[in-house]
Amino acid sequence: MHIFQFLNQRRVRVIWPCVAAVTGCLVCAEASAQSVPSATPDGGATISTSTNQAPTYLGDIQPIFMGSCSRCHNQQSRFIYDWLDYRTAYADRWEIKRRIWDSWKGTYYKEAMPVANSPESLALTDQERLTILKWVDDGGLRGVTPPPGAAKSKAERIELGRRLFTSVCAACHQPTGRGLPNVFPPLAGSDFLNADKNRAIQTVIFGRQGEVVVNGLKFNNSMPSFPLTDQDIANVLTFVYNSFGNSGLEVTPEEVKGLRSQHPTPSGSPAASGPPAAKSDFE
């Protein structure tokens, strides 16, 4: 009897920790599904971000790509993927995760993106990297385009334009609008910008390649075409015209719409000449 009692006690002692361990694993799994460790390049302490809503491409990811990836990954690129297009980004999402997250954390052998010390890399925040990571892990959802702002007054439209400028334009043209010498032209006190409003609108709609002279200085770089609405373009240009010592002009969505119809769709886009993009199951 003493032997059986001993064995029974031993069973309880062995089995109970196993049950506790299984229960603990289930709890951890449930918790990990709602939280992701924060991005800390130095490997320091991490925090958790909890959310009940998965990030979507149109709502969360495309704005990040416009602000930090579009100088290379755009419609005019012939040899690399256009991440401003959902199908292309969806097909390349695992490599996006590897280059933006894994390489940055030192667990993937290719160079991290954006390239270290580039304006885009300095502008991309830890939270934005986390959002991209979660978007890939959650299935690369497409989502829907956020509804346009209901701003009526000029002041409201300038504020919406400021937010868009900060997230999309500031990485290259800088938060001060002064650009980068010999790389990105200034928007502050820009003679090029103030001389021709229609030209400025078309530049944002269709992008621009080749040499341009701004305030007496030559710049030879490319500006991609961004997937922005007429209202977005009107807002951001109204902000720029009313900031940085510019002329105070106002741009309307109707002006943008009229100029958009005067220009054919740019040819040679990656959708036609670049790598084929798979259709997403979530589109």
N, C-alpha and C positions, 0 to 999 in steps of 0.2 A: 504493500500500500504506500509505503513511504517513497518507493521508486516511482510509481505512477503519479503520485502527487508532485514529485519533483519534475517529472517530464511535462506534466500539464502546466506547471508554473513556467517552465522554460518555454513552452509553446506560446503562452500568453506574452511572455517577454519578447519573443522573436516576432510573432505575428503583429502585435500592436504597433511597433515602430513602422512596419511595412505599410499598415493601413494609414498611419499618420503621414508617411512619406507620400503615398498615392494621393491622399487628400490635399497635402501641401502642393503637389505638382499641379493638381487641377486648379487650385486657387491661383498659383503662379501663372498658369497658362491663361486663365481668364484675365488676370491683371495685365499680362504682357500684351494681350490683344488690344488693350486700350491705352497703352503707354509705350513710348519709344525713348531711349536715352538721348539726352541732348548732345549736340555736336561740340566737343571740346578738343581742339587739335592737339593740346598738350597732354591729353589722356587724364586730365584731372577729374574732379568730381562731376557727376552728371545729375541732371534733373529729369523729370518725367513730364510728358505732355499728354494730357488726356483729352480725348475728343470723341463725340458720338457720331461725327460726320466725316466721311472719307473725303480727302481732297479730290478735286476734279481738275481735268486739264483746262477747260475754259474758265473756270472760276478761280483757280489758284496757280496752276503751273504755267500756262501761257504768259501771264504777266511777268513771272520770274524770268522765263526764257527771253522775253522781249528786252528786259532790263539788263540781263547778265550773259546772254548767250548769242544774241542776234547778230553781232558783228561778224561772226563766222557762220553760224547756223541760220541761214536765211534763204529766201527764194532765189537769190542771185548766185548762190554757191553751186558749183558744178561737181565738186569732188567730196563734199561732206554733206551730212544729212541736214535737212531743213526742219529744225525742231519747232518752228513756228506753225507747222502743219501737224494736225493731230494724228493722222494716220501714220505719218513718218515717225513722229515722236513715240507713238505707241509701239511700233515695230522695233524701235531701237531702245526701248525703255530700260532693259536690263543693262545695256552698256552705259546708258545715262546714269543709272544708279552706281555702276562700278566706277565711273570716272568722276562723278560729283561727290560720291560718298566714300566708297571703298578706297580709292586712290588717295583721297584726302586724309583718310584715317590710317594710311600706310599698309593696307591689306590687299592691294591690287597693284600689279607691276607697272601699268601704264601711267603716264603723266596725269595728274589731277586736272580737272576742269572746274572753272575757268583757269587758264594758265596762271601760275603763281605770280603775284605782284602786278598782274594786269589790272586795269581799271575795273573790269568786270569782277575779278576775283576779290578785290577790295570792297566792292559794293555788295557782293552776295553775302547774306547774313547766315548765321548758324541756323536760325529758325527756317529760312528758306531751303537750306540743304535738307533739314528734317522733313519739310513738307514734300519735297521731291522724293525722298526715300519712302515716305509713307504712301505717296501716290503710286509708286511702282509696286510696293508690297501689297497694296489694297486692290490691285488689278488694273490700274491705268484707266480709271473711269474718265469718260469724255465730259459729262455734265452739260450744262447749258450756259449760254452767254449771259452774264449778269445784266439785269435790266438797266437801260440808260438812266443816268441821273436826271432827276426832275427839276434841276436848277432852272430858275427863271431869270433872275437878275444877273447882271454882269459880274457882280461880286461873287455870287454863288458859282458861276461858271469858271471864274478865275481860280477859286478854291479847288474845284474838281480838276482843273488843268494842272494846278500845282501838285496834287497827289499823283497824277499820271506822270508828270515830268520827273518827280522824285523816284518813281519806281521804274520808269522806262528810259528816260533821256539822260538822267544825271550821271550815269556811269561813264558816259563818253564826254558829254558837254559840261560835266561837273555841276555840283549843286549851286555854284556861284554863276553859272552860265559862261564862264571864261574859257572853257574848253581846255585842251592840252596843246602846248606849243608844238608845231610841226606834225601834229597827229589829228586832233579834232578841232574844227574851227569854233571860235567863240560865238555865242548868241548874245552876249552882253554888248550893247551899243553896236550891233552888227549892221554895217552899211548894206551888206548883201540881203539881210532879212528885211530891213526897213524900206529898201528901194522898190520892192515888188512883192506885194502880198500874195498875188496869185502864184508866183514862182515858189514862194515859201510853202504854200498849201500843197502844190504839186510835188514838192520835194518830200513832204511827209507822206503823201499818198503813195507815190511810186518809188521813193528812194532816189539815190543819186550816186553816180560813179564818176571818177575822173577829177581833174583839177578844178579847184574853185579858189577865187581870191576874195578874202574877207578882211576888211580893214587894212588893206595893203599887203597882207601876207598870203602866201600860197599854201594850199592844203591839197593833198592828193590821196584821198582815202575813199571809202565807200560807205554809204548810209543805206541800210536795207529798207525794204518796204514792210511796214508793220501792219498786222491784221487789226486795225483800229476802225471803229465806226466813224461816220461823219461827225457825230456829236463829240466823240473823243478827240478827234483832230481839231475841231473847232475850239474845244475847251483848252487843250494844251497850247495851241498857238495864241489864243487870247491871253493865257497866262504869260507866255513868253513876251508877247508884245507889250504887256503891262508890267513887266519886270525888267531888271537888269539895265535900266536906262534906255529902254526902247520907246517906240513912238506912241504907244497907248492905243493902237488899233484894236478892233474887235473882229473876230472871225465867226461866221455863222455856219451852222450845218448845211444850210441851203447853198452857200458858196462852195463848200467842200463837195457836196453832191454834184453840183454843176461842173466843177473841174474834173471830178473823177470820171464822168461820162465822156470827156473829151480825149481821153488817153486810152489806147488799147491795153489789154492785159499784157504785162511784160512777158516776152518770150524767153525760152531757154530756162524756165524754172526747173528746180530739181524734180518736180512732179513728172516732168516729161523726160529730162535728160539724166537725172540722178538715179540712185539705187531705188528699186521698186519698194513700195510700202505696203505692208499687209493691212488688211481691214481688221479693225478691232472688233472683238466680240461684244464690246460695251458701247459701240457707236450707235 
